[in-house]
Amino acid sequence: MEFLFVLFICPIVVLLATRLSVKQWFVMPIVTFIVFAILTVTVFNVTFFIWAVMYSLLSLTVSLTMKFKRRNVNV
């Protein structure tokens, strides 16, 4: 079950939450990192921290992509 959670559910949740997030591009990657760091300490073991970093980078990538798409649409 943890394998499915880490590999499928978390990335989908991160993508959807980042896509629907606040207009500031840096807010959702920070929130993502904080939430998954807390999950690392409370639910999972220390090896999950690498996934917290990966999900934050995924969120950052989606945020910046959405920022540039919005900027190009408004021009």
LUMPAZA-469096 format. One line per 3 residues: for each residue x, y, z of N, C-alpha, C. Coordinates in steps of 0.05 Angstrom, whole numbers, plus 32768, in hexadecimal, padded with zeros to 4 digits. Layout:
N
X Y Z X Y Z X Y Z; ... .
//
This chain:
75
8010 7FE8 8000 8000 8000 8000 8011 8019 8000; 8027 8019 800F 8039 8030 8010 8045 8035 7FF4; 804B 8020 7FE6 8056 8023 7FCB 8043 8032 7FB9 .
802A 802A 7FB9 8016 8038 7FA9 8013 8055 7FB1; 8013 805A 7FCB 8011 8075 7FD6 8028 8087 7FCC; 8040 807C 7FCE 8058 808C 7FC7 805A 8090 7FA9 .
8054 807C 7F9A 8059 807C 7F7E 8042 8088 7F6D; 802A 8085 7F76 8013 808E 7F66 8002 80A4 7F73; 7FFA 80A0 7F8B 7FE7 80B2 7F98 7FF4 80CD 7F9E .
800B 80CD 7FAB 8019 80E6 7FB2 801F 80F8 7F9A; 802B 80ED 7F84 8030 80FF 7F6D 8016 810B 7F61; 8001 80FB 7F60 7FE8 8105 7F55 7FDD 811B 7F67 .
7FDE 8117 7F81 7FD4 812C 7F94 7FE5 8145 7F91; 8000 8142 7F8F 8012 8159 7F8D 800C 8168 7F73; 8009 815A 7F5D 8003 8167 7F43 7FE8 8176 7F44 .
7FD4 816A 7F4F 7FBA 8177 7F50 7FBA 818F 7F63; 7FC6 818C 7F7A 7FC7 81A2 7F8D 7FD7 81B9 7F83; 7FED 81B3 7F75 7FFE 81C8 7F6B 7FF0 81D7 7F54 .
7FE2 81C8 7F44 7FD3 81D3 7F2D 7FBD 81E6 7F37; 7FB0 81E0 7F4D 7F9A 81EF 7F57 7FA2 8203 7F6D; 7FBC 8207 7F71 7FC5 8216 7F88 7FC4 8234 7F84 .
7FD0 8241 7F97 7FD1 825E 7F98 7FE0 826A 7F80; 7FDD 8283 7F7A 7FEA 828F 7F63 8008 8293 7F67; 8011 8293 7F80 802E 8295 7F85 803B 827A 7F7F .
804F 827A 7F6E 805B 8261 7F64 806B 8252 7F79; 8074 825F 7F8E 8086 8253 7FA1 8077 8248 7FBA; 805D 824D 7FBC 804E 8245 7FD4 804A 8227 7FD5 .
8041 821B 7FC0 803A 81FF 7FC0 8053 81ED 7FC3; 8069 81F2 7FB6 8081 81E1 7FBC 808A 81E2 7FD9; 8088 81F9 7FE5 808F 81FB 8002 807B 81EB 8013 .
8062 81EE 800D 804D 81DF 801C 8051 81C1 8018; 8056 81B9 7FFF 805B 819D 7FF9 8072 8192 8009; 8088 81A1 800A 809F 8197 8019 8099 8195 8036 .
808C 81A9 8042 8085 81A8 805E 8073 8190 8065; 805E 818C 8055 804C 8176 805A 805A 815B 8058; 8069 8157 8043 8077 813D 8040 808E 813A 8054 .
809A 814F 805D 80AE 814D 8073 80A1 8144 808D; 808A 814F 8092 807B 8147 80AA 8072 8129 80A8; 8069 8122 8090 8063 8105 808C 807B 80F3 808F .
8092 80FD 8087 80AB 80ED 808B 80B0 80E8 80A8; 80AC 80FC 80B9 80B2 80F9 80D5 809C 80E9 80E3; 8083 80ED 80DC 806D 80E1 80EB 8064 80C5 80E0 .
8062 80C2 80C6 8056 80AA 80BB 806C 8097 80B0; 807D 80A1 80A0 8091 8091 8092 80AC 8092 80A0; 80C0 8085 8095 80DB 8086 80A0 80EB 809B 8092 .
8104 809E 8099 8115 80B3 808F 811A 80B1 8071; 8118 8099 8066 811D 8095 8049 8108 80A2 8038; 80F1 80A8 8044 80DB 80B6 8035 80E3 80D3 802F .
80F7 80DD 803D 80FE 80F9 8039 8107 80FF 801C; 8113 80EB 800F 811B 80EF 7FF3 8102 80F3 7FE2; 80EC 80E6 7FE9 80D3 80EA 7FDA 80C8 8105 7FE0 .
80CB 810F 7FF8 80C2 812A 7FFF 80D0 813F 7FED; 80EA 813B 7FE9 80F9 814D 7FD8 80EF 814A 7FBB; 80EB 8132 7FB2 80E2 812D 7F96 80C7 8139 7F91 .
80B4 8136 7FA4 809A 8142 7FA1 809B 8160 7FA1; 80AD 816B 7FB1 80B0 8188 7FB1 80BB 8192 7F96; 80CE 8184 7F8B 80D8 818B 7F70 80C2 8188 7F5B .
80B2 8174 7F5D 809C 8171 7F4A 8088 8188 7F4D; 8082 8190 7F65 8071 81A6 7F6A 807D 81C0 7F5F; 8096 81C4 7F63 80A4 81DC 7F59 80A3 81DC 7F3A .
80A7 81C6 7F2E 80A7 81C4 7F11 808B 81CB 7F06; 8076 81C0 7F12 805B 81C6 7F0A 8054 81E3 7F0F; 805C 81EE 7F25 8057 820A 7F2C 8064 821D 7F18 .
807D 8218 7F11 808A 8229 7EFE 807F 8226 7EE2; 8077 820F 7EDB 806A 820A 7EC1 8050 8219 7EBF; 8040 8218 7ED4 8027 8226 7ED4 802B 8244 7ED4 .
8040 824E 7EE2 8046 826A 7EE2 804C 8274 7EC6; 805D 8266 7EB8 8064 826E 7E9D 804E 826B 7E89; 803D 8257 7E8D 8026 8254 7E7C 8012 826C 7E80 .
800E 8273 7E99 7FFC 8289 7E9E 8007 82A3 7E93; 8021 82A7 7E95 802D 82BF 7E8B 802B 82C1 7E6D; 802F 82AB 7E5F 802D 82AB 7E42 8011 82AE 7E38 .
7FFD 82A5 7E47 7FE1 82A8 7E40 7FD9 82C5 7E43; 7FE3 82D2 7E57 7FDB 82EE 7E5C 7FE8 8302 7E4A; 7FFD 82FA 7E3B 800B 830D 7E2A 7FFC 8312 7E11 .
//
